[in-house]
């Protein structure tokens, strides 16, 4: 088995969900201060599952 690339940053699904919830919490604070968002943009590099969450 080859060694992982030094640029790799493995993240578990549990950590990914925690990070998504933390991001949503931060964005909700911005929304309260600035009003509604006009759009949400997601840039992916391996599928749209992370963007959908």
PDBQT receptor file of N, H, CA, C and O in Angstrom, charges set to zero:
ATOM      1  N   UNK A   1       0.850  -1.185   0.000  1.00  0.00    +0.000 N 
ATOM      2  CA  UNK A   1       0.000   0.000   0.000  1.00  0.00    +0.000 C 
ATOM      3  C   UNK A   1       0.891   1.243   0.000  1.00  0.00    +0.000 C 
ATOM      4  O   UNK A   1       1.865   1.302   0.751  1.00  0.00    +0.000 OA
ATOM      5  N   UNK A   2       0.582   2.196  -0.800  1.00  0.00    +0.000 N 
ATOM      6  H   UNK A   2      -0.209   2.148  -1.410  1.00  0.00    +0.000 HD
ATOM      7  CA  UNK A   2       1.397   3.402  -0.876  1.00  0.00    +0.000 C 
ATOM      8  C   UNK A   2       1.068   4.349   0.268  1.00  0.00    +0.000 C 
ATOM      9  O   UNK A   2      -0.013   4.298   0.856  1.00  0.00    +0.000 OA
ATOM     10  N   UNK A   3       2.016   5.202   0.562  1.00  0.00    +0.000 N 
ATOM     11  H   UNK A   3       2.894   5.243   0.085  1.00  0.00    +0.000 HD
ATOM     12  CA  UNK A   3       1.809   6.202   1.613  1.00  0.00    +0.000 C 
ATOM     13  C   UNK A   3       0.885   7.297   1.107  1.00  0.00    +0.000 C 
ATOM     14  O   UNK A   3       0.942   7.657  -0.068  1.00  0.00    +0.000 OA
ATOM     15  N   UNK A   4       0.034   7.833   1.978  1.00  0.00    +0.000 N 
ATOM     16  H   UNK A   4      -0.011   7.540   2.934  1.00  0.00    +0.000 HD
ATOM     17  CA  UNK A   4      -0.845   8.921   1.534  1.00  0.00    +0.000 C 
ATOM     18  C   UNK A   4      -0.043  10.173   1.196  1.00  0.00    +0.000 C 
ATOM     19  O   UNK A   4       1.035  10.404   1.743  1.00  0.00    +0.000 OA
ATOM     20  N   UNK A   5      -0.570  10.949   0.316  1.00  0.00    +0.000 N 
ATOM     21  H   UNK A   5      -1.446  10.762  -0.129  1.00  0.00    +0.000 HD
ATOM     22  CA  UNK A   5       0.060  12.204  -0.072  1.00  0.00    +0.000 C 
ATOM     23  C   UNK A   5       0.178  13.120   1.136  1.00  0.00    +0.000 C 
ATOM     24  O   UNK A   5      -0.724  13.145   1.974  1.00  0.00    +0.000 OA
ATOM     25  N   UNK A   6       1.272  13.877   1.248  1.00  0.00    +0.000 N 
ATOM     26  H   UNK A   6       2.005  13.857   0.567  1.00  0.00    +0.000 HD
ATOM     27  CA  UNK A   6       1.390  14.805   2.383  1.00  0.00    +0.000 C 
ATOM     28  C   UNK A   6       0.318  15.896   2.359  1.00  0.00    +0.000 C 
ATOM     29  O   UNK A   6       0.080  16.548   3.376  1.00  0.00    +0.000 OA
ATOM     30  N   UNK A   7      -0.326  16.100   1.219  1.00  0.00    +0.000 N 
ATOM     31  H   UNK A   7      -0.132  15.571   0.393  1.00  0.00    +0.000 HD
ATOM     32  CA  UNK A   7      -1.387  17.097   1.125  1.00  0.00    +0.000 C 
ATOM     33  C   UNK A   7      -2.735  16.542   1.571  1.00  0.00    +0.000 C 
ATOM     34  O   UNK A   7      -3.702  17.290   1.720  1.00  0.00    +0.000 OA
ATOM     35  N   UNK A   8      -2.795  15.234   1.783  1.00  0.00    +0.000 N 
ATOM     36  H   UNK A   8      -2.010  14.627   1.663  1.00  0.00    +0.000 HD
ATOM     37  CA  UNK A   8      -4.063  14.612   2.178  1.00  0.00    +0.000 C 
ATOM     38  C   UNK A   8      -4.419  15.008   3.607  1.00  0.00    +0.000 C 
ATOM     39  O   UNK A   8      -3.551  15.119   4.473  1.00  0.00    +0.000 OA
ATOM     40  N   UNK A   9      -5.696  15.216   3.832  1.00  0.00    +0.000 N 
ATOM     41  H   UNK A   9      -6.401  15.126   3.129  1.00  0.00    +0.000 HD
ATOM     42  CA  UNK A   9      -6.195  15.560   5.162  1.00  0.00    +0.000 C 
ATOM     43  C   UNK A   9      -7.453  14.737   5.393  1.00  0.00    +0.000 C 
ATOM     44  O   UNK A   9      -8.565  15.220   5.180  1.00  0.00    +0.000 OA
ATOM     45  N   UNK A  10      -7.275  13.488   5.830  1.00  0.00    +0.000 N 
ATOM     46  H   UNK A  10      -6.371  13.096   6.003  1.00  0.00    +0.000 HD
ATOM     47  CA  UNK A  10      -8.451  12.627   6.001  1.00  0.00    +0.000 C 
ATOM     48  C   UNK A  10      -9.392  13.153   7.077  1.00  0.00    +0.000 C 
ATOM     49  O   UNK A  10      -8.953  13.556   8.155  1.00  0.00    +0.000 OA
ATOM     50  N   UNK A  11     -10.673  13.146   6.780  1.00  0.00    +0.000 N 
ATOM     51  H   UNK A  11     -11.029  12.819   5.904  1.00  0.00    +0.000 HD
ATOM     52  CA  UNK A  11     -11.697  13.625   7.709  1.00  0.00    +0.000 C 
ATOM     53  C   UNK A  11     -12.782  12.561   7.798  1.00  0.00    +0.000 C 
ATOM     54  O   UNK A  11     -13.264  12.072   6.777  1.00  0.00    +0.000 OA
ATOM     55  N   UNK A  12     -13.163  12.209   9.010  1.00  0.00    +0.000 N 
ATOM     56  H   UNK A  12     -12.771  12.607   9.840  1.00  0.00    +0.000 HD
ATOM     57  CA  UNK A  12     -14.233  11.223   9.181  1.00  0.00    +0.000 C 
ATOM     58  C   UNK A  12     -15.579  11.886   8.883  1.00  0.00    +0.000 C 
ATOM     59  O   UNK A  12     -15.689  13.113   8.887  1.00  0.00    +0.000 OA
ATOM     60  N   UNK A  13     -16.603  11.063   8.625  1.00  0.00    +0.000 N 
ATOM     61  H   UNK A  13     -16.514  10.067   8.622  1.00  0.00    +0.000 HD
ATOM     62  CA  UNK A  13     -17.939  11.608   8.383  1.00  0.00    +0.000 C 
ATOM     63  C   UNK A  13     -18.457  12.316   9.624  1.00  0.00    +0.000 C 
ATOM     64  O   UNK A  13     -19.155  13.324   9.516  1.00  0.00    +0.000 OA
ATOM     65  N   UNK A  14     -18.123  11.796  10.814  1.00  0.00    +0.000 N 
ATOM     66  H   UNK A  14     -17.556  10.976  10.902  1.00  0.00    +0.000 HD
ATOM     67  CA  UNK A  14     -18.559  12.456  12.049  1.00  0.00    +0.000 C 
ATOM     68  C   UNK A  14     -17.957  13.850  12.168  1.00  0.00    +0.000 C 
ATOM     69  O   UNK A  14     -18.654  14.805  12.513  1.00  0.00    +0.000 OA
ATOM     70  N   UNK A  15     -16.655  13.968  11.879  1.00  0.00    +0.000 N 
ATOM     71  H   UNK A  15     -16.089  13.193  11.598  1.00  0.00    +0.000 HD
ATOM     72  CA  UNK A  15     -16.004  15.275  11.930  1.00  0.00    +0.000 C 
ATOM     73  C   UNK A  15     -16.581  16.200  10.862  1.00  0.00    +0.000 C 
ATOM     74  O   UNK A  15     -16.780  17.390  11.106  1.00  0.00    +0.000 OA
ATOM     75  N   UNK A  16     -16.848  15.651   9.684  1.00  0.00    +0.000 N 
ATOM     76  H   UNK A  16     -16.687  14.685   9.485  1.00  0.00    +0.000 HD
ATOM     77  CA  UNK A  16     -17.424  16.442   8.603  1.00  0.00    +0.000 C 
ATOM     78  C   UNK A  16     -18.775  17.026   9.014  1.00  0.00    +0.000 C 
ATOM     79  O   UNK A  16     -19.045  18.200   8.763  1.00  0.00    +0.000 OA
ATOM     80  N   UNK A  17     -19.618  16.214   9.642  1.00  0.00    +0.000 N 
ATOM     81  H   UNK A  17     -19.398  15.260   9.846  1.00  0.00    +0.000 HD
ATOM     82  CA  UNK A  17     -20.925  16.694  10.087  1.00  0.00    +0.000 C 
ATOM     83  C   UNK A  17     -20.787  17.745  11.187  1.00  0.00    +0.000 C 
ATOM     84  O   UNK A  17     -21.531  18.725  11.199  1.00  0.00    +0.000 OA
ATOM     85  N   UNK A  18     -19.842  17.551  12.111  1.00  0.00    +0.000 N 
ATOM     86  H   UNK A  18     -19.238  16.754  12.101  1.00  0.00    +0.000 HD
ATOM     87  CA  UNK A  18     -19.611  18.566  13.151  1.00  0.00    +0.000 C 
ATOM     88  C   UNK A  18     -19.180  19.885  12.529  1.00  0.00    +0.000 C 
ATOM     89  O   UNK A  18     -19.651  20.950  12.927  1.00  0.00    +0.000 OA
ATOM     90  N   UNK A  19     -18.276  19.811  11.543  1.00  0.00    +0.000 N 
ATOM     91  H   UNK A  19     -17.893  18.946  11.220  1.00  0.00    +0.000 HD
ATOM     92  CA  UNK A  19     -17.810  21.028  10.876  1.00  0.00    +0.000 C 
ATOM     93  C   UNK A  19     -18.944  21.718  10.121  1.00  0.00    +0.000 C 
ATOM     94  O   UNK A  19     -19.028  22.946  10.116  1.00  0.00    +0.000 OA
ATOM     95  N   UNK A  20     -19.819  20.934   9.481  1.00  0.00    +0.000 N 
ATOM     96  H   UNK A  20     -19.751  19.936   9.485  1.00  0.00    +0.000 HD
ATOM     97  CA  UNK A  20     -20.967  21.510   8.769  1.00  0.00    +0.000 C 
ATOM     98  C   UNK A  20     -21.907  22.223   9.729  1.00  0.00    +0.000 C 
ATOM     99  O   UNK A  20     -22.401  23.311   9.431  1.00  0.00    +0.000 OA
ATOM    100  N   UNK A  21     -22.152  21.610  10.878  1.00  0.00    +0.000 N 
ATOM    101  H   UNK A  21     -21.751  20.726  11.120  1.00  0.00    +0.000 HD
ATOM    102  CA  UNK A  21     -23.024  22.244  11.872  1.00  0.00    +0.000 C 
ATOM    103  C   UNK A  21     -22.396  23.524  12.406  1.00  0.00    +0.000 C 
ATOM    104  O   UNK A  21     -23.091  24.518  12.614  1.00  0.00    +0.000 OA
ATOM    105  N   UNK A  22     -21.074  23.506  12.629  1.00  0.00    +0.000 N 
ATOM    106  H   UNK A  22     -20.509  22.698  12.460  1.00  0.00    +0.000 HD
ATOM    107  CA  UNK A  22     -20.385  24.708  13.102  1.00  0.00    +0.000 C 
ATOM    108  C   UNK A  22     -20.456  25.819  12.057  1.00  0.00    +0.000 C 
ATOM    109  O   UNK A  22     -20.672  26.982  12.397  1.00  0.00    +0.000 OA
ATOM    110  N   UNK A  23     -20.275  25.461  10.787  1.00  0.00    +0.000 N 
ATOM    111  H   UNK A  23     -20.100  24.516  10.511  1.00  0.00    +0.000 HD
ATOM    112  CA  UNK A  23     -20.374  26.453   9.714  1.00  0.00    +0.000 C 
ATOM    113  C   UNK A  23     -21.782  27.023   9.630  1.00  0.00    +0.000 C 
ATOM    114  O   UNK A  23     -21.952  28.232   9.474  1.00  0.00    +0.000 OA
ATOM    115  N   UNK A  24     -22.790  26.167   9.732  1.00  0.00    +0.000 N 
ATOM    116  H   UNK A  24     -22.652  25.185   9.859  1.00  0.00    +0.000 HD
ATOM    117  CA  UNK A  24     -24.181  26.635   9.691  1.00  0.00    +0.000 C 
ATOM    118  C   UNK A  24     -24.462  27.582  10.847  1.00  0.00    +0.000 C 
ATOM    119  O   UNK A  24     -25.161  28.581  10.677  1.00  0.00    +0.000 OA
ATOM    120  N   UNK A  25     -23.927  27.280  12.013  1.00  0.00    +0.000 N 
ATOM    121  H   UNK A  25     -23.358  26.469  12.152  1.00  0.00    +0.000 HD
ATOM    122  CA  UNK A  25     -24.117  28.149  13.185  1.00  0.00    +0.000 C 
ATOM    123  C   UNK A  25     -23.497  29.521  12.937  1.00  0.00    +0.000 C 
ATOM    124  O   UNK A  25     -24.099  30.549  13.249  1.00  0.00    +0.000 OA
ATOM    125  N   UNK A  26     -22.279  29.528  12.370  1.00  0.00    +0.000 N 
ATOM    126  H   UNK A  26     -21.790  28.693  12.117  1.00  0.00    +0.000 HD
ATOM    127  CA  UNK A  26     -21.624  30.811  12.071  1.00  0.00    +0.000 C 
ATOM    128  C   UNK A  26     -22.384  31.592  11.001  1.00  0.00    +0.000 C 
ATOM    129  O   UNK A  26     -22.555  32.805  11.116  1.00  0.00    +0.000 OA
ATOM    130  N   UNK A  27     -22.836  30.895   9.966  1.00  0.00    +0.000 N 
ATOM    131  H   UNK A  27     -22.697  29.909   9.873  1.00  0.00    +0.000 HD
ATOM    132  CA  UNK A  27     -23.578  31.573   8.903  1.00  0.00    +0.000 C 
ATOM    133  C   UNK A  27     -24.912  32.114   9.399  1.00  0.00    +0.000 C 
ATOM    134  O   UNK A  27     -25.359  33.165   8.941  1.00  0.00    +0.000 OA
ATOM    135  N   UNK A  28     -25.553  31.410  10.327  1.00  0.00    +0.000 N 
ATOM    136  H   UNK A  28     -25.190  30.556  10.699  1.00  0.00    +0.000 HD
ATOM    137  CA  UNK A  28     -26.825  31.912  10.855  1.00  0.00    +0.000 C 
ATOM    138  C   UNK A  28     -26.606  33.209  11.621  1.00  0.00    +0.000 C 
ATOM    139  O   UNK A  28     -27.474  34.081  11.613  1.00  0.00    +0.000 OA
ATOM    140  N   UNK A  29     -25.465  33.353  12.281  1.00  0.00    +0.000 N 
ATOM    141  H   UNK A  29     -24.760  32.644  12.287  1.00  0.00    +0.000 HD
ATOM    142  CA  UNK A  29     -25.139  34.608  12.953  1.00  0.00    +0.000 C 
ATOM    143  C   UNK A  29     -24.951  35.740  11.963  1.00  0.00    +0.000 C 
ATOM    144  O   UNK A  29     -25.369  36.869  12.222  1.00  0.00    +0.000 OA
ATOM    145  N   UNK A  30     -24.325  35.449  10.830  1.00  0.00    +0.000 N 
ATOM    146  H   UNK A  30     -23.985  34.532  10.619  1.00  0.00    +0.000 HD
ATOM    147  CA  UNK A  30     -24.168  36.464   9.782  1.00  0.00    +0.000 C 
ATOM    148  C   UNK A  30     -25.512  36.845   9.190  1.00  0.00    +0.000 C 
ATOM    149  O   UNK A  30     -25.765  38.014   8.899  1.00  0.00    +0.000 OA
ATOM    150  N   UNK A  31     -26.372  35.852   9.014  1.00  0.00    +0.000 N 
ATOM    151  H   UNK A  31     -26.167  34.902   9.251  1.00  0.00    +0.000 HD
ATOM    152  CA  UNK A  31     -27.684  36.114   8.431  1.00  0.00    +0.000 C 
ATOM    153  C   UNK A  31     -28.505  37.011   9.349  1.00  0.00    +0.000 C 
ATOM    154  O   UNK A  31     -29.221  37.896   8.881  1.00  0.00    +0.000 OA
ATOM    155  N   UNK A  32     -28.401  36.783  10.656  1.00  0.00    +0.000 N 
ATOM    156  H   UNK A  32     -27.820  36.064  11.036  1.00  0.00    +0.000 HD
ATOM    157  CA  UNK A  32     -29.129  37.628  11.596  1.00  0.00    +0.000 C 
ATOM    158  C   UNK A  32     -28.638  39.070  11.527  1.00  0.00    +0.000 C 
ATOM    159  O   UNK A  32     -29.429  40.004  11.654  1.00  0.00    +0.000 OA
ATOM    160  N   UNK A  33     -27.330  39.252  11.325  1.00  0.00    +0.000 N 
ATOM    161  H   UNK A  33     -26.687  38.493  11.221  1.00  0.00    +0.000 HD
ATOM    162  CA  UNK A  33     -26.748  40.587  11.309  1.00  0.00    +0.000 C 
ATOM    163  C   UNK A  33     -26.935  41.299   9.973  1.00  0.00    +0.000 C 
ATOM    164  O   UNK A  33     -27.094  42.520   9.944  1.00  0.00    +0.000 OA
ATOM    165  N   UNK A  34     -26.919  40.556   8.865  1.00  0.00    +0.000 N 
ATOM    166  H   UNK A  34     -26.790  39.564   8.888  1.00  0.00    +0.000 HD
ATOM    167  CA  UNK A  34     -26.910  41.181   7.540  1.00  0.00    +0.000 C 
ATOM    168  C   UNK A  34     -28.144  40.916   6.702  1.00  0.00    +0.000 C 
ATOM    169  O   UNK A  34     -28.270  41.485   5.617  1.00  0.00    +0.000 OA
ATOM    170  N   UNK A  35     -29.038  40.098   7.149  1.00  0.00    +0.000 N 
ATOM    171  H   UNK A  35     -28.936  39.636   8.031  1.00  0.00    +0.000 HD
ATOM    172  CA  UNK A  35     -30.208  39.760   6.344  1.00  0.00    +0.000 C 
ATOM    173  C   UNK A  35     -30.014  38.452   5.607  1.00  0.00    +0.000 C 
ATOM    174  O   UNK A  35     -29.049  37.729   5.856  1.00  0.00    +0.000 OA
ATOM    175  N   UNK A  36     -30.918  38.151   4.711  1.00  0.00    +0.000 N 
ATOM    176  H   UNK A  36     -31.702  38.738   4.509  1.00  0.00    +0.000 HD
ATOM    177  CA  UNK A  36     -30.895  36.869   4.009  1.00  0.00    +0.000 C 
ATOM    178  C   UNK A  36     -29.789  36.814   2.966  1.00  0.00    +0.000 C 
ATOM    179  O   UNK A  36     -29.358  37.838   2.436  1.00  0.00    +0.000 OA
ATOM    180  N   UNK A  37     -29.340  35.594   2.685  1.00  0.00    +0.000 N 
ATOM    181  H   UNK A  37     -29.690  34.762   3.116  1.00  0.00    +0.000 HD
ATOM    182  CA  UNK A  37     -28.362  35.378   1.626  1.00  0.00    +0.000 C 
ATOM    183  C   UNK A  37     -29.074  35.358   0.283  1.00  0.00    +0.000 C 
ATOM    184  O   UNK A  37     -30.221  34.919   0.190  1.00  0.00    +0.000 OA
ATOM    185  N   UNK A  38     -28.399  35.830  -0.755  1.00  0.00    +0.000 N 
ATOM    186  H   UNK A  38     -27.467  36.186  -0.680  1.00  0.00    +0.000 HD
ATOM    187  CA  UNK A  38     -28.961  35.803  -2.103  1.00  0.00    +0.000 C 
ATOM    188  C   UNK A  38     -28.700  34.469  -2.779  1.00  0.00    +0.000 C 
ATOM    189  O   UNK A  38     -29.480  34.045  -3.632  1.00  0.00    +0.000 OA
ATOM    190  N   UNK A  39     -27.604  33.796  -2.408  1.00  0.00    +0.000 N 
ATOM    191  H   UNK A  39     -26.970  34.140  -1.715  1.00  0.00    +0.000 HD
ATOM    192  CA  UNK A  39     -27.251  32.526  -3.047  1.00  0.00    +0.000 C 
ATOM    193  C   UNK A  39     -26.316  31.735  -2.145  1.00  0.00    +0.000 C 
ATOM    194  O   UNK A  39     -25.694  32.272  -1.228  1.00  0.00    +0.000 OA
ATOM    195  N   UNK A  40     -26.238  30.454  -2.433  1.00  0.00    +0.000 N 
ATOM    196  H   UNK A  40     -26.743  30.018  -3.178  1.00  0.00    +0.000 HD
ATOM    197  CA  UNK A  40     -25.268  29.576  -1.785  1.00  0.00    +0.000 C 
ATOM    198  C   UNK A  40     -24.484  28.906  -2.898  1.00  0.00    +0.000 C 
ATOM    199  O   UNK A  40     -25.072  28.322  -3.808  1.00  0.00    +0.000 OA
ATOM    200  N   UNK A  41     -23.164  28.983  -2.834  1.00  0.00    +0.000 N 
ATOM    201  H   UNK A  41     -22.686  29.457  -2.094  1.00  0.00    +0.000 HD
ATOM    202  CA  UNK A  41     -22.302  28.403  -3.854  1.00  0.00    +0.000 C 
ATOM    203  C   UNK A  41     -21.491  27.288  -3.211  1.00  0.00    +0.000 C 
ATOM    204  O   UNK A  41     -20.914  27.469  -2.138  1.00  0.00    +0.000 OA
ATOM    205  N   UNK A  42     -21.449  26.138  -3.868  1.00  0.00    +0.000 N 
ATOM    206  H   UNK A  42     -21.918  25.991  -4.740  1.00  0.00    +0.000 HD
ATOM    207  CA  UNK A  42     -20.659  25.007  -3.378  1.00  0.00    +0.000 C 
ATOM    208  C   UNK A  42     -19.668  24.588  -4.452  1.00  0.00    +0.000 C 
ATOM    209  O   UNK A  42     -20.046  24.359  -5.601  1.00  0.00    +0.000 OA
ATOM    210  N   UNK A  43     -18.412  24.490  -4.079  1.00  0.00    +0.000 N 
ATOM    211  H   UNK A  43     -18.105  24.677  -3.146  1.00  0.00    +0.000 HD
ATOM    212  CA  UNK A  43     -17.369  24.040  -4.990  1.00  0.00    +0.000 C 
ATOM    213  C   UNK A  43     -16.895  22.688  -4.480  1.00  0.00    +0.000 C 
ATOM    214  O   UNK A  43     -16.452  22.577  -3.337  1.00  0.00    +0.000 OA
ATOM    215  N   UNK A  44     -16.984  21.663  -5.316  1.00  0.00    +0.000 N 
ATOM    216  H   UNK A  44     -17.344  21.753  -6.244  1.00  0.00    +0.000 HD
ATOM    217  CA  UNK A  44     -16.624  20.320  -4.868  1.00  0.00    +0.000 C 
ATOM    218  C   UNK A  44     -15.460  19.768  -5.670  1.00  0.00    +0.000 C 
ATOM    219  O   UNK A  44     -15.163  20.223  -6.774  1.00  0.00    +0.000 OA
ATOM    220  N   UNK A  45     -14.815  18.784  -5.086  1.00  0.00    +0.000 N 
ATOM    221  H   UNK A  45     -15.056  18.414  -4.188  1.00  0.00    +0.000 HD
ATOM    222  CA  UNK A  45     -13.728  18.088  -5.770  1.00  0.00    +0.000 C 
ATOM    223  C   UNK A  45     -13.879  16.587  -5.594  1.00  0.00    +0.000 C 
ATOM    224  O   UNK A  45     -12.870  15.888  -5.495  1.00  0.00    +0.000 OA
ATOM    225  N   UNK A  46     -15.057  16.081  -5.554  1.00  0.00    +0.000 N 
ATOM    226  H   UNK A  46     -15.877  16.648  -5.635  1.00  0.00    +0.000 HD
ATOM    227  CA  UNK A  46     -15.200  14.650  -5.373  1.00  0.00    +0.000 C 
ATOM    228  C   UNK A  46     -16.650  14.233  -5.256  1.00  0.00    +0.000 C 
ATOM    229  O   UNK A  46     -16.950  13.165  -4.723  1.00  0.00    +0.000 OA
ATOM    230  N   UNK A  47     -17.524  15.040  -5.735  1.00  0.00    +0.000 N 
ATOM    231  H   UNK A  47     -17.280  15.908  -6.168  1.00  0.00    +0.000 HD
ATOM    232  CA  UNK A  47     -18.935  14.695  -5.673  1.00  0.00    +0.000 C 
ATOM    233  C   UNK A  47     -19.734  15.795  -5.018  1.00  0.00    +0.000 C 
ATOM    234  O   UNK A  47     -19.178  16.723  -4.430  1.00  0.00    +0.000 OA
ATOM    235  N   UNK A  48     -21.018  15.685  -5.121  1.00  0.00    +0.000 N 
ATOM    236  H   UNK A  48     -21.470  14.931  -5.599  1.00  0.00    +0.000 HD
ATOM    237  CA  UNK A  48     -21.886  16.718  -4.579  1.00  0.00    +0.000 C 
ATOM    238  C   UNK A  48     -22.469  16.356  -3.227  1.00  0.00    +0.000 C 
ATOM    239  O   UNK A  48     -23.241  17.138  -2.670  1.00  0.00    +0.000 OA
ATOM    240  N   UNK A  49     -22.128  15.200  -2.682  1.00  0.00    +0.000 N 
ATOM    241  H   UNK A  49     -21.501  14.565  -3.135  1.00  0.00    +0.000 HD
ATOM    242  CA  UNK A  49     -22.640  14.834  -1.359  1.00  0.00    +0.000 C 
ATOM    243  C   UNK A  49     -22.228  15.863  -0.310  1.00  0.00    +0.000 C 
ATOM    244  O   UNK A  49     -23.090  16.304   0.450  1.00  0.00    +0.000 OA
ATOM    245  N   UNK A  50     -20.953  16.274  -0.224  1.00  0.00    +0.000 N 
ATOM    246  H   UNK A  50     -20.253  15.916  -0.842  1.00  0.00    +0.000 HD
ATOM    247  CA  UNK A  50     -20.598  17.298   0.765  1.00  0.00    +0.000 C 
ATOM    248  C   UNK A  50     -21.333  18.620   0.549  1.00  0.00    +0.000 C 
ATOM    249  O   UNK A  50     -21.681  19.295   1.519  1.00  0.00    +0.000 OA
ATOM    250  N   UNK A  51     -21.571  18.994  -0.689  1.00  0.00    +0.000 N 
ATOM    251  H   UNK A  51     -21.288  18.446  -1.476  1.00  0.00    +0.000 HD
ATOM    252  CA  UNK A  51     -22.279  20.244  -0.957  1.00  0.00    +0.000 C 
ATOM    253  C   UNK A  51     -23.733  20.166  -0.519  1.00  0.00    +0.000 C 
ATOM    254  O   UNK A  51     -24.310  21.165  -0.090  1.00  0.00    +0.000 OA
ATOM    255  N   UNK A  52     -24.324  18.987  -0.626  1.00  0.00    +0.000 N 
ATOM    256  H   UNK A  52     -23.855  18.176  -0.975  1.00  0.00    +0.000 HD
ATOM    257  CA  UNK A  52     -25.726  18.820  -0.243  1.00  0.00    +0.000 C 
ATOM    258  C   UNK A  52     -25.918  18.871   1.267  1.00  0.00    +0.000 C 
ATOM    259  O   UNK A  52     -26.973  19.281   1.751  1.00  0.00    +0.000 OA
ATOM    260  N   UNK A  53     -24.902  18.457   2.004  1.00  0.00    +0.000 N 
ATOM    261  H   UNK A  53     -24.045  18.124   1.610  1.00  0.00    +0.000 HD
ATOM    262  CA  UNK A  53     -25.017  18.460   3.464  1.00  0.00    +0.000 C 
ATOM    263  C   UNK A  53     -24.913  19.878   3.949  1.00  0.00    +0.000 C 
ATOM    264  O   UNK A  53     -24.982  20.126   5.153  1.00  0.00    +0.000 OA
TER     265      UNK A  53
